Amino acid sequence: MSELRWNPLLEEWVITATHRQERTFFPPRDYCPLCPTRPGAFPTEIPAPDYQIAVFENKFPSLQREPPAPSLNDDDFYPVRPAAGVCEVVCYSSNHDVELADLPLKNIENLISVWVDRFVELGARDDVSYILIFENKGKEIGVTLSHPHGQIYSYPFIPPIPAKELEAAKRHHDKTGRCLICDIMGRELADAKRIVYENEGFVIYVPFFARYPYETHLVSRNHHPTLASLSSREQHYFAVALKTITTKYNHLWGFSLPYMMLMHQAPTDGRHYEGAHLHIEFQPPYRTPDKLKYLAGSEAGAGVFIVDTHAEDTAATLRKAEPRSLLPTDP
């Protein structure tokens, strides 16, 4: 059972999805549902003996193409709506033991092409207003399957965080006539102290206002509202940037660093958003090799993040976290 319940305190929708309590939780390797279905072996979600990239609808979706009727009647005070939308799983590789950082550059370029395809197709749906492409990596984030994969949520509304970013971008554009993300990126490039990596198409920096110690933003140099307008050359440089930052994270302390990868783009509700600018936020939960950044009283209760590091210091550490030989740049 999935449904949308309105929170009048924060004026935002909450998804209740009771069937997700039964989703698969770290099964034995031989029963991984994201591995290929080998001849004579356990049937998985992917009915093929091998694959490069696989996309399928989540078996335990929070949003559904044909959602059931809500479990109770709503009213003006507590509105309830069907949880319409689409939730997809994107498997990066048939190899159970790799991750995004390990993939060859060409495979990451293929993954970007898949993201573009899914964004365009899902965004064309009348019941979809916003598409979030994301990856939860690591047990610390709450992942229940270790096979390399990401997800795509297609929401029937614009979620609160992208909505707040878009509102800020609109106010900035109304005031200055410029894009807020472009101006932030320009300031970071001018300061240089928080830049982690840059190439012809993308810039990676620890933002001045980072809320997680090793948070980074990966931003397109040109003003692109979504993935769909990237050129093939820009897609290549996007792949290089993705491989760079994920590899740097793994070289930071010598282990596979968990993170949330969150791709923010323009909504797909048919309206024009002047300040929408493609950017990807990485939020690793670690603040030291053996300490997690927990969201406690100030963060959860007040929405005010407290960070134990300076962005300039963490950016300098990340710049040094990878051999230069792992940074190909030419198409």
Backbone torsions as a table, in degrees:
resi	resn	phi	psi	omega
1	MET	NA	123.3	174.2
2	SER	-123.5	143.6	174.7
3	GLU	-159.8	161.6	175.9
4	LEU	-102.1	128.5	176.8
5	ARG	-118.7	134.5	-176.0
6	TRP	-84.5	130.6	175.5
7	ASN	-99.0	103.8	-176.8
8	PRO	-71.3	-20.1	178.7
9	LEU	-67.9	-43.4	-178.6
10	LEU	-105.6	-4.5	-179.0
11	GLU	53.9	57.2	178.2
12	GLU	-151.3	157.4	-179.4
13	TRP	-83.3	143.8	172.0
14	VAL	-117.9	133.4	177.2
15	ILE	-93.4	123.4	169.5
16	THR	-101.8	129.4	-176.9
17	ALA	-139.4	80.6	-171.1
18	THR	-65.6	-27.7	-178.7
19	HIS	-68.8	-16.1	-178.6
20	ARG	-73.0	-11.4	174.9
21	GLN	-60.5	-24.6	-175.1
22	GLU	-98.5	9.8	-176.1
23	ARG	-68.9	156.8	-175.8
24	THR	-60.1	136.3	-176.8
25	PHE	-127.8	103.5	177.7
26	PHE	40.6	68.8	178.3
27	PRO	-70.8	165.2	173.3
28	PRO	-56.9	150.5	-175.4
29	ARG	-51.2	-41.3	-177.1
30	ASP	-68.5	-9.2	-178.3
31	TYR	-120.1	24.5	177.9
32	CYS	-66.2	122.2	-177.5
33	PRO	-74.0	-7.3	-178.7
34	LEU	-103.0	-5.0	174.6
35	CYS	-78.2	161.7	176.0
36	PRO	-63.4	157.2	174.1
37	THR	-85.1	105.5	-179.4
38	ARG	-79.6	148.3	179.2
39	PRO	-54.4	125.2	178.3
40	GLY	77.2	3.0	-177.6
41	ALA	-103.9	-178.8	179.2
42	PHE	-56.7	126.1	178.6
43	PRO	-70.4	128.7	-178.6
44	THR	-103.8	-170.4	177.5
45	GLU	-73.6	-10.3	-175.3
46	ILE	-119.4	101.0	-174.5
47	PRO	-80.1	60.3	178.8
48	ALA	-148.7	147.4	-178.4
49	PRO	-73.7	-14.8	177.6
50	ASP	-164.1	162.3	177.1
51	TYR	-163.3	163.1	172.6
52	GLN	-93.5	-57.5	175.7
53	ILE	-135.2	138.3	179.4
54	ALA	-128.8	139.3	177.2
55	VAL	-127.5	131.9	176.6
56	PHE	-153.2	162.6	-179.1
57	GLU	-74.1	138.7	-179.2
58	ASN	-58.0	132.9	179.3
59	LYS	-70.4	-22.8	179.0
60	PHE	-125.0	68.2	-171.7
61	PRO	-77.5	142.5	171.6
62	SER	-76.9	-32.2	178.0
63	LEU	-121.0	144.2	-173.0
64	GLN	-131.3	145.5	178.4
65	ARG	-59.3	-41.4	177.6
66	GLU	-124.6	79.8	-173.8
67	PRO	-70.7	149.7	175.7
68	PRO	-71.4	163.7	174.1
69	ALA	-65.3	145.9	178.7
70	PRO	-56.1	157.0	-175.3
71	SER	-76.9	-11.7	-179.7
72	LEU	-149.8	161.9	179.1
73	ASN	-77.5	145.0	178.7
74	ASP	-99.2	178.6	173.8
75	ASP	-150.1	-177.1	-176.8
76	ASP	-65.3	-28.3	-178.4
77	PHE	-81.3	-43.6	179.3
78	TYR	-119.9	78.2	176.8
79	PRO	-64.0	145.8	175.7
80	VAL	-133.6	136.5	-178.8
81	ARG	-133.2	155.7	172.0
82	PRO	-62.8	144.5	-178.7
83	ALA	-86.1	70.9	-177.8
84	ALA	-78.9	145.2	178.9
85	GLY	149.5	-165.4	-179.3
86	VAL	-140.4	136.2	173.6
87	CYS	-121.3	120.3	-179.3
88	GLU	-118.8	152.8	174.0
89	VAL	-107.6	135.3	178.0
90	VAL	-118.6	109.2	178.1
91	CYS	-86.7	123.6	-174.4
92	TYR	-74.8	-26.4	-175.0
93	SER	-163.2	155.3	174.4
94	SER	-76.7	-15.5	-179.7
95	ASN	-77.3	117.3	-176.5
96	HIS	-66.9	-22.7	-168.5
97	ASP	-105.2	14.5	176.8
98	VAL	-111.3	175.5	173.6
99	GLU	-143.7	-179.6	-175.1
100	LEU	-54.1	-43.1	-178.5
101	ALA	-63.0	-25.1	-176.6
102	ASP	-85.6	-15.9	-173.2
103	LEU	-69.5	143.3	171.9
104	PRO	-60.0	152.1	-176.2
105	LEU	-55.8	-40.5	-179.5
106	LYS	-62.0	-37.5	178.5
107	ASN	-66.3	-35.9	177.3
108	ILE	-69.0	-37.6	174.8
109	GLU	-61.2	-40.7	176.8
110	ASN	-63.5	-39.5	177.7
111	LEU	-61.4	-42.0	178.1
112	ILE	-62.0	-40.1	177.0
113	SER	-61.8	-38.7	176.6
114	VAL	-64.7	-43.7	178.1
115	TRP	-58.7	-43.0	179.0
116	VAL	-61.0	-46.9	-179.5
117	ASP	-58.8	-46.2	-177.6
118	ARG	-69.5	-37.4	178.7
119	PHE	-61.5	-45.6	-177.7
120	VAL	-66.6	-46.8	-177.1
121	GLU	-67.5	-47.2	-179.1
122	LEU	-69.2	-36.7	-179.5
123	GLY	-66.7	-18.5	179.2
124	ALA	-79.4	-11.1	-179.8
125	ARG	-70.7	139.5	-179.4
126	ASP	-66.6	-26.1	-176.4
127	ASP	-94.4	10.2	-178.9
128	VAL	-116.0	124.7	179.2
129	SER	-110.4	-21.7	-178.7
130	TYR	-151.6	138.6	-179.8
131	ILE	-118.7	123.4	176.7
132	LEU	-111.0	115.0	171.9
133	ILE	-95.0	126.7	-174.5
134	PHE	-151.4	164.2	172.6
135	GLU	-135.5	128.1	168.5
136	ASN	-101.0	118.9	-176.5
137	LYS	-119.7	122.5	173.6
138	GLY	104.1	148.0	178.4
139	LYS	-59.1	-33.5	-178.1
140	GLU	-62.6	-24.2	179.1
141	ILE	-86.8	-16.7	-178.6
142	GLY	106.0	13.2	179.8
143	VAL	-65.3	141.1	-179.7
144	THR	-112.0	-3.8	176.0
145	LEU	-134.2	131.7	-175.2
146	SER	-89.2	-10.9	178.4
147	HIS	-61.1	139.8	-176.1
148	PRO	-64.3	117.0	-177.3
149	HIS	-160.7	159.5	171.4
150	GLY	-127.6	-174.0	-178.0
151	GLN	-138.7	161.9	174.1
152	ILE	-132.3	120.1	175.3
153	TYR	-107.6	127.2	178.1
154	SER	-111.0	105.2	-171.7
155	TYR	-90.9	149.3	175.1
156	PRO	-84.8	8.6	179.0
157	PHE	-150.1	168.8	175.7
158	ILE	-88.6	118.4	-176.9
159	PRO	-62.6	159.4	-172.6
160	PRO	-58.2	-43.5	-176.0
161	ILE	-69.5	-50.1	174.7
162	PRO	-59.4	-36.8	179.7
163	ALA	-62.1	-41.5	180.0
164	LYS	-66.9	-40.3	176.3
165	GLU	-61.4	-43.8	-178.9
166	LEU	-65.9	-36.4	177.8
167	GLU	-65.7	-43.0	178.0
168	ALA	-63.7	-40.5	179.4
169	ALA	-64.3	-37.8	178.9
170	LYS	-66.5	-43.5	179.4
171	ARG	-62.0	-41.0	179.5
172	HIS	-65.4	-41.5	-179.7
173	HIS	-67.9	-40.3	178.2
174	ASP	-62.0	-34.3	-177.0
175	LYS	-82.2	-38.4	-171.2
176	THR	-116.3	-18.8	-174.5
177	GLY	79.4	8.9	-177.3
178	ARG	-120.2	163.2	177.4
179	CYS	-79.7	133.1	-178.6
180	LEU	-65.4	-45.4	-179.7
181	ILE	-64.1	-40.3	176.3
182	CYS	-59.3	-41.6	-179.3
183	ASP	-70.0	-38.4	176.2
184	ILE	-62.8	-47.7	179.1
185	MET	-60.2	-42.1	178.6
186	GLY	-61.5	-40.7	178.3
187	ARG	-65.9	-41.3	179.3
188	GLU	-64.7	-40.8	177.8
189	LEU	-65.3	-37.8	179.6
190	ALA	-68.7	-42.1	179.1
191	ASP	-70.6	-38.8	176.1
192	ALA	69.9	-21.5	-172.8
193	LYS	-68.0	-24.1	-176.3
194	ARG	-108.6	5.6	176.9
195	ILE	-72.5	132.2	178.0
196	VAL	-101.3	-39.6	-177.7
197	TYR	-164.8	148.8	173.7
198	GLU	-148.8	148.6	171.8
199	ASN	-138.5	-167.0	-174.0
200	GLU	-63.7	-29.4	-173.9
201	GLY	-109.6	-22.9	-172.7
202	PHE	-141.6	155.2	177.9
203	VAL	-127.2	138.2	175.6
204	ILE	-119.5	129.9	178.2
205	TYR	-145.8	155.4	166.2
206	VAL	-84.3	114.7	-174.3
207	PRO	-64.9	148.3	175.8
208	PHE	-48.2	-34.4	-174.0
209	PHE	-105.0	25.4	-176.4
210	ALA	-51.9	136.4	179.6
211	ARG	-98.0	-20.7	174.1
212	TYR	-113.9	143.4	-174.4
213	PRO	-52.6	-42.6	-177.4
214	TYR	-112.3	30.4	174.0
215	GLU	-65.4	138.5	173.1
216	THR	-133.5	153.3	173.7
217	HIS	-117.4	131.8	178.7
218	LEU	-110.1	115.9	-167.4
219	VAL	-127.2	137.6	176.5
220	SER	-72.1	134.3	179.4
221	ARG	-62.9	-45.9	177.4
222	ASN	-81.0	155.5	-176.5
223	HIS	-79.9	95.8	176.8
224	HIS	-114.0	123.1	177.7
225	PRO	-70.5	-30.1	-178.2
226	THR	-145.1	172.5	174.6
227	LEU	-59.3	-31.1	-169.3
228	ALA	-62.9	-21.9	-177.3
229	SER	-98.3	3.6	177.1
230	LEU	-68.8	138.4	173.0
231	SER	-75.6	167.3	178.7
232	SER	-62.3	-36.6	177.3
233	ARG	-65.2	-41.2	178.5
234	GLU	-67.4	-35.5	175.7
235	GLN	-61.3	-38.8	176.9
236	HIS	-61.2	-48.1	-178.6
237	TYR	-67.9	-28.3	173.7
238	PHE	-64.6	-44.4	178.4
239	ALA	-60.8	-43.3	178.2
240	VAL	-60.3	-44.0	-179.0
241	ALA	-65.2	-41.1	178.2
242	LEU	-62.6	-45.1	179.3
243	LYS	-65.1	-37.1	-179.0
244	THR	-63.0	-52.6	-174.0
245	ILE	-70.9	-37.9	179.6
246	THR	-69.0	-34.2	176.0
247	THR	-70.0	-40.8	176.5
248	LYS	-58.8	-43.9	178.7
249	TYR	-58.0	-41.2	-179.0
250	ASN	-72.3	-24.7	177.0
251	HIS	-87.5	-9.1	-174.9
252	LEU	-58.1	-53.0	-178.7
253	TRP	-127.3	10.6	174.7
254	GLY	83.5	16.7	173.0
255	PHE	-141.3	162.8	-178.8
256	SER	-67.6	108.7	-173.0
257	LEU	-80.1	124.5	174.4
258	PRO	-65.8	154.6	175.9
259	TYR	-164.3	166.1	163.1
260	MET	-108.6	128.3	175.4
261	MET	-109.2	119.3	-170.5
262	LEU	-126.5	116.6	-175.8
263	MET	-99.5	117.1	-178.9
264	HIS	-104.0	126.5	-178.3
265	GLN	-136.7	178.6	176.4
266	ALA	-67.8	146.2	174.4
267	PRO	-61.7	165.6	-179.2
268	THR	-116.0	31.0	-177.3
269	ASP	-89.8	8.6	177.4
270	GLY	89.4	-6.0	179.0
271	ARG	-92.8	160.0	179.1
272	HIS	-94.7	131.3	179.5
273	TYR	-119.9	100.1	-173.0
274	GLU	-59.1	-37.4	-173.9
275	GLY	-94.0	4.3	-179.6
276	ALA	-70.1	128.0	-176.8
277	HIS	-142.5	122.1	-178.5
278	LEU	-53.9	123.6	172.8
279	HIS	-154.2	151.4	-177.5
280	ILE	-119.8	128.0	179.7
281	GLU	-105.1	127.3	173.2
282	PHE	-104.7	129.1	-178.7
283	GLN	-128.3	89.9	175.8
284	PRO	-77.2	142.7	-176.5
285	PRO	-84.1	-10.3	-177.3
286	TYR	-86.0	141.3	172.9
287	ARG	-108.8	-22.1	170.0
288	THR	-141.1	174.2	-179.0
289	PRO	-59.4	-22.9	-177.2
290	ASP	-128.3	17.0	179.9
291	LYS	-132.3	132.1	177.8
292	LEU	-92.7	151.7	171.8
293	LYS	-89.8	101.5	-179.2
294	TYR	-87.7	146.0	172.3
295	LEU	-90.0	104.5	-174.7
296	ALA	-112.3	-144.9	-169.3
297	GLY	-54.1	-55.0	-175.9
298	SER	-66.3	-41.7	-178.8
299	GLU	-69.7	-52.2	-175.3
300	ALA	-77.2	-35.2	-175.4
301	GLY	-88.6	-31.6	-176.7
302	ALA	-117.5	-14.2	-176.9
303	GLY	75.9	17.9	179.9
304	VAL	-109.3	114.6	-178.9
305	PHE	-80.5	142.7	174.6
306	ILE	-118.5	121.0	-176.0
307	VAL	-113.7	136.8	-174.5
308	ASP	-92.6	8.9	-177.0
309	THR	-137.0	166.5	171.4
310	HIS	-97.4	137.9	-179.6
311	ALA	-58.2	-33.4	-179.0
312	GLU	-64.5	-37.7	-178.7
313	ASP	-72.8	-43.7	-179.2
314	THR	-68.3	-34.7	176.9
315	ALA	-63.5	-42.2	179.0
316	ALA	-62.9	-39.0	178.5
317	THR	-65.9	-42.8	-179.9
318	LEU	-67.7	-33.6	178.9
319	ARG	-60.0	-31.7	-176.1
320	LYS	-92.2	1.9	-167.0
321	ALA	-86.0	9.8	-176.4
322	GLU	-154.2	137.6	175.1
323	PRO	-62.6	142.6	-177.9
324	ARG	-61.4	-25.3	-176.8
325	SER	-65.5	-14.4	-178.9
326	LEU	-93.3	11.6	-174.7
327	LEU	-117.2	67.3	176.9
328	PRO	-66.9	144.6	-177.7
329	THR	-128.2	-22.4	-173.4
330	ASP	-88.6	134.7	177.6
331	PRO	-61.4	NA	NA
